[in-house]
Amino acid sequence: MKKVFSILICCFVMALAACGSQPEKNKEGSSNSQGNEKVAESKEVNLYTSRHYDVDNELYAKFEEQTGIKVNIIKGEADELLERIKREGDATKADLFLTADVGRLFRAKDAGLLQSVSSEVLDKQIPAKFQDKDKMWYGLTKRARILVYNKEKVKPEELSTYEALTEDKWKGRILVRSSESVYNQSLLASFIEIDGEEKAKEWAQGIVNNMAQNPEGGDRDQAKAIAAGVGDVAIMNTYYFGQMLNSEDPEEVKVAEQLGVFFPNQDTNGAHVNVSGAGVVKASKNKGNAVKLLEFLSADEAQAVFAEANYEYPVNEHVKPSELLQSWGEFKEQDIPLSVLGDNNAKAIMIFNEVGWK
C-alpha cells in the first residue's frame, strides 16, 4: 500500500511540474511565450496613407521617439490602398488607413475593411461630430470648402452663399474641379442632407450652367485659372489656399495674393467642412498600437503641428488654428454629423451625372 501511495505522490508531483512548465495563458488565450512574441511584434504599426506631407512624417518620427513603436509607412492613392487592403484580406499588414475626406473613409467602412474602436482618449480629443457614428473612423484634421475670388473683379459683399453662385450674374464666372473629386461629392452630399435631393440637384445644375470652363485640375488649378482671367470665383479647400500663400513657388504665392477668401452661408447653414481621418483596419495585427497612433495624432501637440505646418484646422477644440487661418476670421460650420456625407455619397454622384457635371 505504501508503495502504491508513493507512486501516486510521485505522479502528482510530476503533474504539478508539468503544469508549472506550461506557459500561463493570457486573456486572449495566448500563452506568455506567444504573448512575448506579440509584444515584440507589437513594437510597430503599419500605416497605409494617402497623405503626402512632410509634417506627417515628422509627427510619425515623434511618435516613434515617445513610444518606441515603429511606424511603417505605405503611401499611395486612397482608392489604390483600399483595393490593396481588400486584395490582401486577412493577410494584410495594414493596421491603420489614413486619408482625406469622409467620402473615402466611408468607402473603407462600407467595404468592411475597418473595425470599431473604443477609446476615452479619442472621445475626449475628437468631438462626436468628427467621428463615425459606429466609431470606425476618426477625423484628425479639418478643412472648410470656401470661395476664393478675384479681388479686382469681385467685392466680398457680392458673395453670400453657395446657392447664390447659381444666379445669372455669375454665368461664365465659376471655377470648380470635376465631379470625380470626392471633395465636391461630399459638398453636394451635405446639401442633400440639409436641403434634400431636389434642391441639391438644382444647385448642381446651376453651377454647371455658370461654369467658366469644363472642370479640370485640382483646387490650386482653379485659383490659378482666376489669376489667368478664366473665371472670377472658385470653390476650394482652405488648406490648399494656405499652402499657396506659403509656397516655395513664387508664382503660386503671386496667384494667391491676388485672391480673397470668403466663407459662404454664414447667415444660413454655415460653410461646409470635412476632415482627413483614419480608421483601424479590420484585419489589423497591431490594433493597440494603431489606436495609440490615433490618440497621439489627435492630442494637443500633434494638432498644433498640423495647424501650423499644413494650414489645416485642428479637430481638437483645445488647439487654436494657425495665425494665417485665424486672420481669415471665425466662421460658422454646417451643423451635421460628417458620417452623413458618406451615407449620401452615392446620391451625390448620381446627381452629378444627371446634370452633366463632368
C-alpha positions as CSV (number, residue, x, y, z in Angstrom):
1,M,0.0,0.0,0.0
2,K,2.9,2.3,0.9
3,K,4.4,1.5,-2.5
4,V,1.2,2.5,-4.3
5,F,0.9,5.6,-2.2
6,S,4.5,6.6,-3.1
7,I,3.8,6.0,-6.7
8,L,0.7,8.3,-6.5
9,I,2.7,11.0,-4.8
10,C,5.4,10.9,-7.5
11,C,2.7,11.1,-10.2
12,F,1.1,14.1,-8.5
13,V,4.5,15.9,-8.2
14,M,5.3,15.2,-11.8
15,A,1.9,16.6,-12.9
16,L,2.4,19.7,-10.9
17,A,5.8,20.2,-12.5
18,A,4.3,19.7,-15.9
19,C,1.7,22.3,-15.2
20,G,4.3,24.7,-14.0
21,S,6.3,24.3,-17.2
22,Q,3.3,25.2,-19.3
23,P,3.2,29.0,-20.2
24,E,0.5,30.8,-18.4
25,K,-2.5,31.7,-20.6
26,N,-3.2,35.3,-21.1
27,K,-6.7,36.9,-21.5
28,E,-6.8,36.3,-25.2
29,G,-6.0,32.6,-24.8
30,S,-2.3,33.0,-25.9
31,S,0.5,31.7,-23.8
32,N,3.1,34.0,-22.2
33,S,5.7,32.8,-24.7
34,Q,3.3,33.7,-27.5
35,G,2.4,36.9,-25.7
36,N,6.1,37.8,-25.6
37,E,6.3,37.3,-29.3
38,K,3.3,39.5,-29.7
39,V,5.0,42.2,-27.6
40,A,8.0,42.0,-29.9
41,E,5.8,42.2,-33.0
42,S,3.7,45.0,-31.5
43,K,6.6,47.4,-31.4
44,E,5.4,48.5,-34.8
45,V,2.3,49.8,-36.6
46,N,1.7,49.6,-40.4
47,L,0.1,52.8,-41.7
48,Y,-1.5,52.9,-45.2
49,T,-1.9,56.6,-46.0
50,S,-2.8,58.7,-49.0
51,R,-1.4,61.8,-47.3
52,H,1.9,63.1,-48.6
53,Y,3.0,65.9,-46.3
54,D,6.4,66.3,-44.7
55,V,4.7,67.3,-41.4
56,D,3.1,63.9,-41.2
57,N,6.4,62.2,-41.4
58,E,7.8,64.5,-38.7
59,L,4.9,63.5,-36.4
60,Y,5.4,59.8,-37.0
61,A,9.0,60.2,-36.0
62,K,8.0,62.0,-32.8
63,F,5.5,59.1,-32.1
64,E,8.3,56.6,-32.5
65,E,10.5,58.6,-30.2
66,Q,7.9,58.8,-27.5
67,T,6.6,55.3,-27.6
68,G,9.3,53.1,-29.2
69,I,6.7,51.9,-31.7
70,K,8.0,51.9,-35.3
71,V,5.7,53.4,-37.9
72,N,6.0,51.6,-41.2
73,I,4.5,53.9,-43.9
74,I,2.9,52.7,-47.1
75,K,1.8,55.5,-49.3
76,G,-0.5,55.6,-52.3
77,E,-3.7,56.9,-53.7
78,A,-6.6,56.3,-51.4
79,D,-8.6,54.0,-53.8
80,E,-5.4,52.0,-54.6
81,L,-4.7,51.5,-51.0
82,L,-8.3,50.3,-50.4
83,E,-8.1,47.9,-53.2
84,R,-4.8,46.6,-51.8
85,I,-6.3,46.0,-48.4
86,K,-9.2,44.2,-50.0
87,R,-6.8,42.0,-52.1
88,E,-4.6,41.2,-49.1
89,G,-7.6,40.1,-47.0
90,D,-6.8,38.7,-43.6
91,A,-3.1,38.5,-44.5
92,T,-2.8,42.3,-44.9
93,K,-0.2,44.1,-42.9
94,A,-2.3,47.2,-42.7
95,D,-3.2,48.4,-39.2
96,L,-4.4,51.9,-39.9
97,F,-5.8,53.5,-43.0
98,L,-5.4,57.3,-43.2
99,T,-6.9,59.5,-46.0
100,A,-8.5,62.8,-46.8
101,D,-12.3,63.2,-46.9
102,V,-15.2,61.4,-45.2
103,G,-16.2,60.0,-48.6
104,R,-13.1,57.8,-48.8
105,L,-13.4,56.8,-45.1
106,F,-17.0,55.8,-45.8
107,R,-15.8,53.6,-48.7
108,A,-13.4,51.8,-46.5
109,K,-16.1,51.2,-43.9
110,D,-18.7,50.2,-46.4
111,A,-16.3,47.6,-47.9
112,G,-16.0,46.0,-44.4
113,L,-12.3,47.0,-44.1
114,L,-12.5,48.8,-40.8
115,Q,-13.3,47.9,-37.2
116,S,-14.9,49.8,-34.3
117,V,-12.6,51.4,-31.8
118,S,-13.5,52.4,-28.3
119,S,-11.2,55.0,-26.7
120,E,-11.9,57.5,-23.9
121,V,-8.9,59.5,-25.1
122,L,-10.2,59.8,-28.6
123,D,-13.7,60.7,-27.4
124,K,-12.1,63.5,-25.3
125,Q,-9.9,64.8,-28.0
126,I,-12.2,64.5,-31.1
127,P,-15.8,65.9,-31.0
128,A,-18.5,63.3,-31.8
129,K,-19.3,65.4,-34.9
130,F,-16.0,64.4,-36.4
131,Q,-16.3,60.7,-35.6
132,D,-18.0,57.9,-37.4
133,K,-21.3,57.0,-35.8
134,D,-20.1,53.5,-35.3
135,K,-16.6,54.7,-34.3
136,M,-14.9,53.0,-37.3
137,W,-13.1,56.2,-38.2
138,Y,-12.0,59.4,-36.5
139,G,-11.3,62.8,-38.0
140,L,-7.8,64.2,-37.4
141,T,-7.7,67.5,-39.3
142,K,-10.4,69.8,-40.6
143,R,-10.8,72.0,-43.7
144,A,-13.5,74.2,-45.0
145,R,-14.7,74.3,-48.6
146,I,-14.7,78.0,-49.3
147,L,-14.9,80.6,-52.1
148,V,-11.9,82.4,-53.3
149,Y,-12.3,85.4,-55.6
150,N,-10.5,87.9,-57.8
151,K,-10.1,90.9,-55.6
152,E,-10.1,93.2,-58.6
153,K,-13.3,91.9,-60.1
154,V,-15.4,90.8,-57.2
155,K,-16.3,92.6,-54.0
156,P,-16.8,90.4,-50.9
157,E,-20.3,91.9,-50.4
158,E,-21.3,90.4,-53.7
159,L,-20.8,87.0,-52.2
160,S,-23.1,85.3,-49.8
161,T,-24.0,81.6,-50.2
162,Y,-23.1,78.5,-52.2
163,E,-26.6,78.7,-53.6
164,A,-26.2,82.3,-54.8
165,L,-23.4,81.1,-57.2
166,T,-26.2,79.7,-59.4
167,E,-27.6,83.2,-60.1
168,D,-27.4,84.6,-63.6
169,K,-24.8,87.3,-62.7
170,W,-22.2,84.5,-62.2
171,K,-22.7,82.9,-65.6
172,G,-19.3,82.1,-67.1
173,R,-17.5,83.1,-63.9
174,I,-17.4,80.0,-61.6
175,L,-14.5,77.6,-61.4
176,V,-14.6,74.2,-59.7
177,R,-13.0,70.9,-60.2
178,S,-14.7,67.8,-61.6
179,S,-17.5,65.7,-60.1
180,E,-15.0,62.9,-59.7
181,S,-13.4,64.9,-56.8
182,V,-14.5,63.4,-53.5
183,Y,-14.4,67.0,-52.1
184,N,-17.2,68.0,-54.4
185,Q,-19.1,64.8,-53.8
186,S,-19.0,65.5,-50.1
187,L,-20.1,69.1,-50.6
188,L,-23.1,68.0,-52.6
189,A,-23.8,65.2,-50.0
190,S,-24.0,67.9,-47.3
191,F,-26.6,69.8,-49.4
192,I,-28.6,66.6,-49.8
193,E,-28.7,66.2,-46.0
194,I,-29.6,69.9,-45.3
195,D,-31.9,70.8,-48.2
196,G,-33.0,67.5,-49.8
197,E,-32.2,65.9,-53.1
198,E,-34.2,68.2,-55.3
199,K,-32.6,71.4,-54.1
200,A,-29.2,69.8,-54.2
201,K,-29.8,68.9,-57.8
202,E,-31.0,72.5,-58.6
203,W,-27.7,73.8,-57.1
204,A,-25.5,71.3,-59.1
205,Q,-27.4,72.2,-62.3
206,G,-27.0,75.9,-61.6
207,I,-23.2,75.6,-61.1
208,V,-22.9,73.7,-64.4
209,N,-24.8,76.5,-66.1
210,N,-22.4,79.1,-64.7
211,M,-19.0,77.3,-65.1
212,A,-16.3,79.4,-66.7
213,Q,-14.8,76.2,-68.3
214,N,-15.2,72.5,-68.2
215,P,-13.7,71.3,-64.9
216,E,-10.1,70.4,-65.0
217,G,-7.2,70.1,-62.5
218,G,-7.3,70.4,-58.7
219,D,-8.2,73.1,-56.3
220,R,-5.0,75.0,-56.9
221,D,-5.6,75.0,-60.6
222,Q,-8.9,76.7,-60.0
223,A,-7.2,79.5,-58.2
224,K,-4.6,79.8,-61.0
225,A,-7.4,80.0,-63.5
226,I,-8.8,83.0,-61.7
227,A,-5.4,84.7,-61.9
228,A,-5.3,83.8,-65.6
229,G,-8.6,85.6,-66.2
230,V,-10.6,82.5,-67.0
231,G,-13.1,83.0,-64.2
232,D,-13.7,85.1,-61.1
233,V,-14.8,82.8,-58.2
234,A,-13.6,79.3,-57.3
235,I,-14.6,76.7,-54.8
236,M,-11.6,75.2,-53.0
237,N,-10.4,73.9,-49.7
238,T,-8.9,76.2,-47.1
239,Y,-5.6,74.3,-46.6
240,Y,-4.8,74.4,-50.4
241,F,-5.1,78.2,-50.3
242,G,-2.9,78.4,-47.1
243,Q,-0.3,76.3,-48.8
244,M,-0.3,78.5,-51.9
245,L,0.2,81.6,-49.8
246,N,3.2,80.0,-48.2
247,S,4.5,78.1,-51.2
248,E,8.2,77.8,-52.1
249,D,7.0,78.5,-55.7
250,P,6.9,82.3,-56.1
251,E,4.3,82.0,-58.9
252,E,1.9,80.2,-56.6
253,V,2.3,82.9,-53.9
254,K,1.7,85.6,-56.6
255,V,-1.5,83.9,-57.6
256,A,-2.8,83.5,-54.1
257,E,-2.1,87.2,-53.2
258,Q,-4.5,88.3,-55.9
259,L,-7.4,86.4,-54.3
260,G,-9.6,86.9,-51.4
261,V,-11.2,84.4,-49.0
262,F,-14.9,84.1,-48.3
263,F,-16.8,81.7,-46.0
264,P,-20.2,81.2,-47.5
265,N,-23.6,80.6,-45.8
266,Q,-22.7,82.4,-42.6
267,D,-26.2,83.7,-42.1
268,T,-27.8,80.3,-43.0
269,N,-26.5,76.8,-42.7
270,G,-22.7,77.5,-42.4
271,A,-19.7,76.6,-44.5
272,H,-19.1,73.0,-45.5
273,V,-16.3,71.3,-43.5
274,N,-14.6,68.0,-44.0
275,V,-11.7,66.1,-42.5
276,S,-8.7,64.0,-43.0
277,G,-9.1,60.9,-40.8
278,A,-8.2,57.4,-40.1
279,G,-9.7,54.0,-39.2
280,V,-8.2,50.8,-37.7
281,V,-8.2,48.1,-40.3
282,K,-10.4,45.1,-39.5
283,A,-7.6,42.6,-40.0
284,S,-5.0,44.6,-38.0
285,K,-2.4,42.6,-36.2
286,N,-1.4,45.7,-34.1
287,K,-4.7,47.2,-33.1
288,G,-3.5,48.6,-29.8
289,N,-0.6,50.4,-31.5
290,A,-2.9,51.8,-34.2
291,V,-5.2,53.2,-31.5
292,K,-2.1,54.7,-29.8
293,L,-1.1,56.4,-33.0
294,L,-4.7,57.8,-33.4
295,E,-4.6,59.1,-29.9
296,F,-1.2,60.7,-30.5
297,L,-2.3,62.4,-33.7
298,S,-5.4,63.9,-32.1
299,A,-3.6,65.2,-28.9
300,D,-2.8,68.8,-28.4
301,E,0.9,68.7,-29.6
302,A,0.3,67.0,-32.9
303,Q,-2.8,69.0,-33.6
304,A,-0.8,72.2,-33.2
305,V,1.8,70.9,-35.6
306,F,-0.8,70.1,-38.2
307,A,-2.3,73.5,-37.9
308,E,0.9,75.5,-38.1
309,A,2.7,73.5,-40.8
310,N,-0.1,72.4,-43.1
311,Y,-2.8,75.1,-42.6
312,E,-5.4,72.6,-41.5
313,Y,-7.9,73.4,-38.8
314,P,-7.5,71.2,-35.6
315,V,-10.4,68.9,-34.7
316,N,-9.2,69.1,-31.1
317,E,-11.1,72.0,-29.6
318,H,-8.3,72.8,-27.2
319,V,-5.9,73.8,-30.1
320,K,-6.1,77.1,-31.9
321,P,-5.7,77.3,-35.7
322,S,-2.6,78.9,-37.2
323,E,-2.2,82.6,-37.3
324,L,-3.0,82.6,-41.0
325,L,-6.3,80.8,-40.6
326,Q,-7.1,83.0,-37.6
327,S,-6.6,86.0,-39.8
328,W,-9.4,84.8,-42.1
329,G,-11.7,85.1,-39.1
330,E,-14.0,82.7,-37.3
331,F,-16.8,81.0,-39.3
332,K,-20.0,79.1,-38.8
333,E,-19.8,75.4,-39.8
334,Q,-22.6,73.2,-41.2
335,D,-24.2,71.5,-38.2
336,I,-24.4,68.0,-39.4
337,P,-22.5,64.8,-38.4
338,L,-19.9,64.1,-41.0
339,S,-20.9,60.4,-41.3
340,V,-23.9,61.5,-43.4
341,L,-21.5,62.7,-46.1
342,G,-20.7,59.0,-46.7
343,D,-24.3,57.9,-46.5
344,N,-25.2,60.4,-49.2
345,N,-22.2,59.9,-51.5
346,A,-23.9,57.6,-54.0
347,K,-26.8,60.1,-54.3
348,A,-24.4,62.9,-54.9
349,I,-22.6,61.0,-57.7
350,M,-26.0,60.2,-59.3
351,I,-27.0,63.9,-59.3
352,F,-23.7,65.0,-60.8
353,N,-24.2,62.5,-63.6
354,E,-27.8,63.7,-64.2
355,V,-26.9,67.4,-64.5
356,G,-23.8,66.8,-66.7
357,W,-21.2,67.9,-64.2
358,K,-18.1,66.4,-65.8
